Each structure stands twice: as structure tokens, then as C-alpha cells.
Amino acid sequence: MELVELHLENFRQFKDDTIEFSQESEKGVTVIHGSNGSGKTTLLNAFTWLFYEEVDFDTRPDRLVNEGAIAESSVGDRLTVSVRLTFEHEETEYIARRKAVYEKQSPTDFDGELVDMDLRVQYRDNGSWSERHNPKPTLDQIIPERLSSLFFFDGEDIEELAGIDNQSRIQESIQNIMGLTILERATRHSNAVAGRFEDEVEEHASEALSKLIEEKRAVEDDIEDLERKHQDVKRARDRIDQEIRDIEQKMERLDESAALQQRRAEYRDERDEIEAHVERLNEDIRDEIQEKGFVTLGMPLIEETAQKLDEMREDGVIPSELNDSYIDSLLEAERCVCGRPLEPGTEHYRQIKAMKGDTVAEGVEQSALRIIGHLNQFSEMRSSFFENVDEIIAERKGLHDEIDNLTEKIDQVSSELQDMDLTTESGESIKDLEAKRASKEEEKEERIAELAQLKQRIEDKEEQIEELQQEIDEQRDEREEALLAKRRQKAAELVEEELDQAFEDLKDRVRKLSNKKIRDTFGSIASKDLTAEITADFELKIWQRVGGERVEVDKSTGERQIASLAFIGSLVAIARQRYEADSESEYFTGGIYPLVMDSPFGALDMDHRREVSKVIPELANQVVVFATDSQWKGPVEEEMSPVVGRQYWLDFDDGDADDDHPVTRIKTERAAVGGD
């Protein structure tokens, strides 16, 4: 997709304005300059409103109609709000236009009532224009709504952009842009098919089987709700964890608190290592119990068995040898020593009779003595078990004491920080920052506890599902319809398992491909000793080489933004690469996408602005950037000017004069733009 022209009519503060986007291969960047509040965010929302009928405004989100236009109209008048975009996609020219008609309801009505909404998409075919009869699916196919946050994003809130730094967002973005959602949908479809066959089983089944299926479905619904809650809590925990790291990084940069914060980090790292050692000891205890724990439970029975055998041997119940007369007595009684019948002519009878005359190398008495000896060895094994476990527990107790000591030191650092009244440039004191950090730590612990509870509940429910499924499988129902539906349900479940495995395999392949692109992009602009990667667990990590070893580092605001941009750029590059490749992809044909970003420099220092300015033009064939004058001046302008093909300035009038209303005009030359 390549943007050509955007036209706005009565859309918020824009009355009748047009932007033509640069389409030059070497100068594919279009820059739109404007002060805060001048309409940069409105332009970003114009794209999402046109494509998806979605807007995200901080103030008056429901007011789309131009305030001046509706103020000048009479009650009952109708005004048209529209956004029209001309673009090219796969060598075809398109014009997409969404319009909304609002009717003024009263003299003080500045919002209007929506009375009509229309979306049209036209395309040029052999020199003439034709209309798509399915405009919404057409636009969603070109840039799916699930990808909108990747291609139309507000960089002014750095946390939103850096929010890509979590497992769920990274996985979701990878599978969305690479088309892997097709497999995911296929998996869900197979699950739905299995569910329909289960409906048929229930319909034709016995009352008992129907009740089991109904109960299983209720438990499955419970699991789905619990998993959704687990995901929400996990995201909340990750967000809090990032907030804690941000606060600590602030304190690391302050001379007065840097040493204390560093000391706390060292204590915490040491405690983490000890806790990992404790977990290994716990694993050792579990191994001991698994290997020898049965001895402690079975020892009374083992001792009783050994004693009984010895008594039987001493009383002569166990003979010293197997002689012919003893065998004759068994054959005559027609019953084996084990109690089994010995009928003449049977195989067992012949086997016993064949023992007559054999030389017994070791009598039964000797065998009994050997068994008694083996049973007595269990006593030694029990002693060894208790000795080993006692040693591990003693070592673990010592480590717990060290953990308690380090925790006290960490708490002491926190107390010292809470006594510091020095105020930072942002207006917060070190004491305030530490109090905020401590509060976030409490929130994090609450989320961790909540996650553990939810996980346990999910596991309990899954065990319940397995038990119910076993009962369902064991149900005997001879009705032909029910048996057929059962077989079909089983087949659908097997297909679902295969699709799910294929989905996971492809997702990991794309992760590795994206990972290479991220390393290349991040490495070209970040410090030489820093690298970025997506781990096997789909976490975006930044690593640093320290003394020949690779250690994870907390990401500063600038590094987070560079890593996030590198991630987005890697997906765009992969999509373009797959699209331009001659060979057919087995899972994704790719595409060419533009990037539209509002204020990607706002929260960065000058050094990081320069680095981000270097990478932005490389992210996509066509990039649209909104920036204030203060963000643009200096390193950003120096780095990006050579690749800028078009520039516009937003001339904003706030409408403070009597009978005047806010309005923005788009100009092709610098206007007298107000403050930032």
C-alpha cells in the first residue's frame, strides 16, 4: 500500500484541507509540523476513522463535526464530515471515502446527531473507475484492523510504543502481520467443529452421557474465564514491573541516590541467586522422595514380612530343600503350594511332576534367607534417605537465613531512600520516588499471588476435564448416531492438535526471522555493546557484553523506543521481503505497508532523537511523521532532511476571539506556529 492523498472535510478542526504524500523512492518521508493541540493527533485519527470507524481523542471523543461549521448552521441543518484517501495497492489505484452526516438539534448543539454513515471504495480498472460492493472487507484486507496499532501509532506516549515489550503483544504482532492468524482461526474452527459433533453426541446419547457432556462444557467455560483473567493479571504484573524499573532507573541517574540504588540492585541479584539455589535444593528433595520415599511408608510392612519369613523358616514351615516326597504330596493332593488346582493331564501337573529327581542347587530355606537379607537392606536405605534429606534441609535453612539477611539490607536501603528529601527536575523527591516504588512492589506481589491462585484453579479444572472425558469415553451407548458423532468428534480433535502444532512451529520460525532483522536494525543505531533480540518466550530483551559475558540490561526510555521501532520495522521489512519474493510462501505472501507516527521523538533526549531519526526512514518505503518544532530542530532535522520528500505546517487558530472557533489550515510553507 502506498499513500497518495488525504482530504478532510469538516473533520474536527479541519474544514477543507488536503495532504499529498511523498512517493519518491529516495525521499519517502512526509513531515507534518505542528504545535501541541494543532491537529496532529486528529490527522492520525483520520486514518483509523476512515479504515475502521475508530477514533481515540482525549477531549470530546464523540465530536467529529467541525465546531465552526455547526455553530454557523441553523437548527435542522445537516453537515457532512468526510475523510477521503487516495492510495495504491498491488498496482491498483483506490479512492476510499467515509462520510458521516450530522443534524443540528438545537442552538446550543455543537456535536450534532448522526443521521447517516457511508463508506465507499472505488478502484481504477482499465482506465475507468468501478466501485467495490464490500468496502469494509476490502479496506480490512489491505490493512487489517488488528495491524492498525503497528502502522498508525502515537509515539508521544512512550509507554504505548514501548508497550510492545511484552510477550503477548509480540506474539500477537508476529502472527498478525505474518498471516499466521489463518492457522489460528483454522484451529479455532476445528475446535468449533468438534463442539458441534459433541452436540450431536449429546443429542443422541443417553441421559447419563448427556449430563457428563453438559458438565464438561461448564468446566471448559470456567477454564476459558480463568485463562482470560490470568492473561489480564499477567499484563498488569508486567506493566507494574516496568514501572518499578523506570522508577529505579530514575534513581540510578541521581547522584544522591545512585549508590544506594546500585547497592540494592546488588543485594537483590545476590538474593535471586540464593533463591535459585534454594529451588535446586527443593528439586533434590523431590528427587530423593521420588527415589526412596516409598521406603519410609512401607518400612513397617517390610519389617513384618522379614520377621514372618524368618519365623516360618525356624518353625520348619519353609522346607530346607525340595525333595521328591514333598512333590508327591502335592501331586497326590492335586493342589500346588500356591493353592492352584493340579489336575492330572494338565500342563501345570506335568511341570510339577517333572521336578522329581532334579538336584536343587539352593534350597528354599537358602532363598528365604536371601530374601530376608534383601528386606533388611531397606532399613539401611531408610537411614540413608533421612540423612540425605536432613543435610539438604539444613543447607536450605542456612540459605533462607541469608535470604532474610539480604531482605533486611534491601529494606534498609529503602528506608534510607525514603529519608531523602532532595527534589528531582520532574518535581518529585527521592522520598516520593521510593514510596511510589514500594507501593508498586506491593501491587506486584499481589498480582503474583493472584496469578498463582488462578494457575492452581486452572490446573484443578483441567484435571476435572480429564476425569469427565474419561467417564464420557467409557460410556457405552449403542445408538448408531451417537457412535458416529463420537468418531467424528475425535477426528476433529486430532485435526485441531495437528493445526495447533503447525501454528506453534510457524510462529517460532517467524520469530527467528524477525529476530535477525531486529538485531541488524538495533545494532546499527544503538551502542556497540548492546544487542536486542526476541527470546524463545517472545520477550523483547536488550543485552550488554560485560567482561566477555552477556547480561540483560534495563532499557532506558530511548533504548526501549529504539528496540520497539526496530521490532515494528523488522515486521514491515519481512512483509515487504515476502511480497517482493518470486517464490510462493507457504504461510504468508507479504505486503508493502506505510507507517504513520505521531510525535515519535517527544520523550527522548537529543542523543536518542538522533539515533531514532536514523532508523525511522528505514522502517518502511513510505513514512509519515508528525512533529512539533522543538522536536524537529537539531539532530532530527539534520538526520531526516535528506530523505524528506514533502513537508506541511499546521496553522492553528484556537478561536479565542468572539464568535470564533478553533480551526487548523494545512500549509505547504512554514507558518507562524505557536508554542509546543
N, C-alpha and C positions, 0 to 999 in steps of 0.2 A: 504494500500500500504506500502511495506517495501523495502527500497533501499538496493541493494546488491553490485553493482559495477558500476563505471563510468569510461569510457575510452575516451580519447580525442586524435584526430589525426589532426595535423596542425591547431588546433583551436586557433587563436591569438598567444600568446607566448608559447603555449604548442604544442610540436611536437608529442610525443608518450608517454602518461602518463596515469596511472590508479590509482583510489582510491577505496578501498574496505571499505564499511561502517560497523560499528559495528551493530550487530544484537542481542547482548546479552540483555536479559530482564532486568538485574540489572545494566548494563552498556551500555545504548543505545545511548550514546553521542559520536559523532565523531568530533574531533577538528582539524582544519587545520590552522597552524600558518603561518604567512607571513607578511612582511613589506608592507607598503602602496605602491601600484603600482606593487606588485609582482604577482598578478593574482587572488586574492580572488574574486573580482567582476567578472572576466572572468569566474570563476567556477560557480558563481551564474547564470550568463547569459547562461552558457552551458545548464542548466536545461530548461530555458524558450525558448531557441532556439530549443532544441530538441522537446519539447512538443507543442510549439505554433508558432515557427519560428519568435520569437520576441527577440530583444536584446536591452539593454539600456547602452551604453557606453558613457562616457564623451568625449573621444577623438576618432576620426576616427571610427564612429559607423558602417560604411559600410565595414570596412576592417576586414574580418573574417580569411582570409588565413594567415598562418604563414609567417611573413616577411622574415625570413631567408630562408625558403624553396623556396619562389617565387623569392627571389633575386638570388639564386643559379641556378634557372632553366633558360632555353632558351626561346626566343620568340616562341610562338606556343605551348609550353609545357602545359600540363594540370595537375592540382594538386587537390587532394581530401581533403576536410575538412569534418570531421565527429565527431559526438558525439554519443556514444553508452551507453545505460543504461540497466543494468540487474536489475530486481526488481520482487517482488512477490506481487500478488494482489488476494485476495479471494482464497487463497490456490492454485493459478496457477502461474507458473514462466513465466516471459515475458522477451524478449530482444527487445528493441526499438532502432533503429538507423536512424539518419538523416544524410545524406551526401550531400554536395554541391561540384560541380566540377567547378573550375575556370581555365580560359585560359589566359596565359600571352600575352598581346597585344603589348608590346614594351619593350626595355631595361630598361626604367625608370618606368615601370608599376609594382607597388608593391601591387595593390589591385586585379588585375585580373578581367576578365569579367565572370560573372556567365553563364554557358552554360548548366548546368543540376542540378536538385534538386530531391532528392529521400527520401522518408520516408517509413520505413518498421517496422512492428511489428510482432514478432513471439511469439508463446506460446507453452509450452510443454503439450502435451496431450497423456496420457498413455505411457509415456516414449519417445515419438517421437515429433519432432518439426513440427509445422504447421504455416502457415502464415495467418495473418488477411488481408482480402481484403479491409477493410476500416480502415486503420491505424490511420488517424487523428481523426475520431469519437471515435475510441477505446481509444486513449490517453485522449481525451477531456472528455470522460465519467469517466475515472479513476480519473483525477484531472482536472475539468473544468477550462477553461481559466479565467472565472470570479472569481475563487478562487485563482488564482496564486499569487495575492498580499498578501494573508494571509499566504501562505506556502513557498513562495520564496521572501524574502524581505531584503532590505538593511537598516540595523539599524544605519549605520554611520550618515545618515541624520536623526537626532532625530525627526524633524518635520514631516517626512514622516510616521514614525511609530506612533507618537502621533497624526498624522492627522486622525486617526481612531476616534478621539474625535469630531465627528460632526454627526448630525442626519442622513444625507443621507448615509454616509459611514457605520454607524452602522446598519441601516435598510437594506441596500444592502447586507452587510456581513451576517446578520442573515438569510435573505430569501435565499441567495445563498447556504450557507452551509447546511441549513436545507431542501433544496429541495423545498422551497415554490415558486420558480420561475415557477414550473409546474402550480400552480394555477394562477400565474400572466399571464403566457402565455395563459392559458385557457380563462382568462378574455379578453386578447387582441384578442384571436381568436373569441370569441363571438362578440366582437366589430366589427371585420372584417366581420363576417357573417352578422351582422345587416347592415353593409355597403353594402354588396353585394345585400341583399334584397332591400335596398334603391335604388340601381342601377336599380333593376327590376321595382320598383315603378316608377322611373323616366322614364324608357324606355316605359312603357305602359301608363303613366299618360298624363294628358292634358298639354298644353303648360304653363299654369299659374302655375300648380303644379310643373312641371319640373324646372321652374325658381326659385321657392321657395326652392326646394331641392338644387339646384346649389348654391344659395346664402347662405344657411345654411352651406354647406360644406366649402365654402370660409371662413366663420366666424370661423368654427371649426379649420381650418388650422391656422388662425390668433391666436386663443387661444393656440394652441399647440406651436407655435413660442414664444408667450409671456410667457408661463409657463416655457419653456426651458431657456429663458433669465432670468426669475425670479429666477430659481434654480441656474444659474451661478452667478448672482449678490449676492444671499444669501450666496453661498460658499465663494465668495470674501469678503463679510462683516464678516463672521465668521473667516476667515483667518486673516483679519486685526485686529479683536477684540483680537484674540490670540496673535498677535504680540504686541499689546498695553499692554496686561497683562504681557508678557515676559519682556518688557522694564521696566514696573513698578516694577516687582519683582527684577530686577537688581538693581534698585534704592533703594528698600527696604533693600537690603543686604549691601548697602554702608552706613557707619556711618554718613557721611556728609549729605546725602540726605534722610536717613531713616525717621527722624522725620517729615520732610516736606511731604514726600510721604504718611506717615501714616495720617497726618493731612488732606491731600487732600482726602484720602480714606474715612475718617470720614465725611468730608463735602459732599462728593458725596453720601454716604449712607443716610445721613440726607436729601439731596435733593431728592433722589429716593423715600424716604418715603413720603415726602410732595407731590411729583408729583403723587404718588399713591392715596393720599388723594384728590388731585385736580380731578383726574379721577373719584373717587367716588362721588364727588360733581357734576361733569358733568352728571353722571348717575342719580343723584337725580333730576337735572333739566330736564333731558329727561323724567323721570317718571312723574314729575309734568305736563309737557306739554302733555304727553300721556293721563293723567287722567283728566286734567282740561283745557287744552289748547283750546279746542273747544269753551269754553265759550267766550273767548276774540274775536274770529272770528264771533260767532253767536249772540253776545250781541245786536247789532243794531236791528236784526230781532226779537229777544226775546222781547225787549222793545216795539217794534212796535206792536207785537201780543198782549201783555198785555194791551196796550193802546186801541187797537181796540176792544178787548173783553169788556173792561170797558165802552167804548162809546156805544157799542151795547146794553149793559145791561141798561145803563141810558136812552137810547132812546126807550126802550121797545121792541127792535128787538128780544132780548132774553126774552121769557116769564118767569113770576115768577113761573109758575107751568104748568105741562102737564094736561090740562083739556079735557073733552070729546068733547067739541065743536071744540077744536083745532085738535083732531084726526079725527073728522067727516069732517073737511075741507080738510084734507089730503086725506081721502078716496074718497071724492067727486071729488077732482081734479085728483085722480088716479096718484098721484106723491108724493114720500117721500120727507122729508125735505132735504135729501142728493141729490135729483134730480133723483133717480132711479124710473122707472115706477112701479105703484102699480095696476096691472091688477086683477080684481075680480076673485076669484078662485085660485089664486097663493098662495104659502106658505108665501111670504112676506106680501101679503094683509091680510092673516089670522093673522099673528103675530102682525101687527099694530092694527087691529080691536080688538084683544084680550086685548089690553091695556086699552080699555074703562072701566071705573068703578074702575080701580086699584087706590089704595091710594099711592100717591107718597110721600115717606118719605123725600125726599130732592128735591126741585125744581131745574129746570135748572139754575135759577139765582144763587142759592147757589153753584152749581157745577162750574159755570163760575167764581164766586168769589174765589173759592178754586184754580182753575187753575191760575187765576191772581196772587194769593199769591205764588204759586209754581214758576211761571215765575219770580217774583220779587226776589226769593231766589237766582237766578242765578247771580244777582248783587253782593250779598254777597260773592258768590263763586269766582267771578272775583276778588274782593278785596283781598280775602284770597290768591288766586293764585299769584297775583302781590307781596303781602307781603312776601310770602314764597320764591319766585324766587329772589326778591331783597335781602333777607337775605343771600341766598346761594351765590349769585353773590358777595356780599360784603365780605363774608368769603373767597371766591375763590380769590378775588383781594388781600386780605391780604396774602394768601399763595403764590400767584405769586410774591408779594414783597419779601417774604422770599426766594423764589427760586432765584430771581435776586440777592439778597444779598449773598447767598451761591455761586452762579456762580461767583460773583466778588471775593470772597475769594479763590475759586478754581483757578481763573485766576491769582490772586496774588501769590499763591503758584507756579504756572507755571513760573511766572516772576522771582521769587527768584531762582528757579532751573536753569533757563536759564542764571543766572548771575554766576553760579558756574563753575569755570574752572578746577576743580580737575579732573585728568585723571584716569580712571579705569585701571585694569590689562589688559583688552582687547584693550586698546589704545584709547578708546572713553572717552570724558569728560562728566561730568554730564550735562553740557550745550548741548552737542551733543545729548545725550540720550533724553533729554526733547524736543529738537527741533524735533527729529525723532518721538517722541510720539505725539507731537502736529500735525505734518504732517499726521500721521496715523489717528488721531481723525478726521481731516478734510476729509480724504478719507472715513472713516466710515460713517460720516454724509451724504456724497454724495451718498454712497451706500444705506443708509436708505431711503433717499429721492427718489432714483431711484426705490427701492422696493415698496414704497407707490404708485408711479405713475404706475408701472407695475400691481400692485394688482388692482388698480382702473380700469385700461384698461381691465384687465381680467374680472372683475365683469360686466363692461359695455357690453363686448362681450357675456358673459353668459346670461345676460338679453335679448340681441338681439336674442340669440339662442332660448330662451323660447318663445319669441314672434313669431319667424319664425315657431317653432314647432307647436304652437297653430294654426297658419294660415294653416300649412300643414294638421293638423288633421281635420280642419274644411272644407277642400276642398272636394267637392262632386265629386267623379269620379266613374261612374257606370261600368267601364270596369272590367271584372272578374279578369284578370291577375293582375291589379293594386291593387284590393282589397285583393287578396290572398297574394301578396307580402307585403302589409301593415301589414296583420295579422302575417306573418312570421317574419317581421322586429320587431314587437312589442314583439313577443315571445323571439327572440334573445336578445333584450334589457333587458327583465326581467331576463333571464338566466345570463346575464352579471352582473346585480345588485346583484344576489344571490352569484355568484362566488366572486365578489369583497368583499362582506361582509364576506364570509368564509375566504378569504385571509387575511383580516384585523384581524379577530378573531384568526387565527392560528399564525399569526406573533406576536401578543401580548402574546399568550401562550408561544411561544418560547422565547420571550424577558424575561418573568418572569423566565423561566427555566435557561436561560443564566445568568440572574441577580444573581441568587443564587450561581452559580459557580463563578462568578466574586467576590462576597462578600467573599466567602470562600478563594479563591486564594489570593486576595488583602489583606485580613485581616491577612493571615498567614505570610506575609512578611513586610507589611507597619507598621507604628506606630500604637499603640493600640487604639489611639483616632481617627483614620482615617478609614473611610469606603468608598467603591466605589459602585456605582450602575448605572444601565441604567434606566432612568426615563421613564414614560409613553410616553413622547415625543421623546424617543430614543436619549437622550443626556447622555453622559458618565460624571457623576458627582463624585466629591470627597467631602465628608462631614467630619466635625470635631465636636466633642462634646465640647461645651464651656458653663460652668455653667449649665449643665443639658439640654441645648438646642442644636439642630443640626443646624450648619451653613455651607454653602458652602464655600470651600476654593479654592484659585487659585492653580493650580497644578504646582509644580516645574518641571523642566526637568525630574528628577528622578522619581517623583510620576506619571507624565504623562506616562513615559515609563513602569513603573510597571503596571499602570492601563490598558494600551494598550496591554501589554503582557498577563495580566490577562484576558482581553476580548478575545483575539485570543485563548488563552489556554482553555477558557471556551467553545468556539465553537468546538474546536478539541475534548475536553473531552465529550461533548454532542454527537458529531458524533460517537465517539468510543462507548459510552454507548448505543446508539440506535442500533449500529451494533451488539454488543455482547448480546443484549436482545433477549430472545426467542420469545416474542410476536411481532406480526407484527405491525408496526407503520402505523397510518392512513395517514401520510403525509411524512414520511421520514424513510428510512431503515438504514441510517448512513453509517459510513465508518471509516477506520483507515488511518490517514494521517501523513506523516513526516513533520518536519519543517526544512527549510534550511535558516539560517540567517547570513548575513554578518555584522560583527562588531557591535553587539548589545550593547557594553559597551563604545563605543568611547566618548560620550558626558557626561558620568556620573562621579560623584565624587566617592571616594573609598567606602563610606558607601552604596551608591546606587548600586555600582557594586556588592558588597557582596549580597545585597538583591535580585538583578536580577539574580545573579548566582544560588541562591537557587531555584528560580522558574522555570528557563529555563528547567532543566531536567524533571520537572513535566508537562510540556506543552504537550508533545506527547510521544508516545512509542519510537520514533526514532528522534533524534535531531542532526543536522549538524551545527557546529558553526565555523565561520571564525574569527580569532582574531590576532592582532599584539602582539609582545612580551610584550610591555608595558601594553597593556590591560589585558593580561593573568596573568602577575605576580601579586603576592599579594593575595587579597581576592578572585579573580575569580578562580585562580588555587587552592587555599585552599578549596573552596566550591565544585568545579566541578571535581577535580581529582578523587575522589572515584567513580564517575559514568561515567568516560570516558573509552570507550572500545577500541578506536583506535585514534592515533594521526599521523598527517603528517606535514611536514615542506616544505614550498615553497622556493626552492633555486633559486633566481632570479639573472640573469646576464643581466645588462642593455645594453650590447653590445656597450660600448663606444670605444672599440678597433677598429683599422682599419679593414674594411671588415667583421665586426662582427655585429650581430643583437640581439635584446632582446630575451631572452629565459628563460623559467621557467621549472625547473625539480621538480617533486614531490618526496620527500624522506620520508622514514619511521623513520629517526632519525634526531636529531637536526642538522641543517646546520648553517653555518656562515651567519645568516640573517642580512641584513643591517638595517639602521635606520627605525623608524616608520613613 
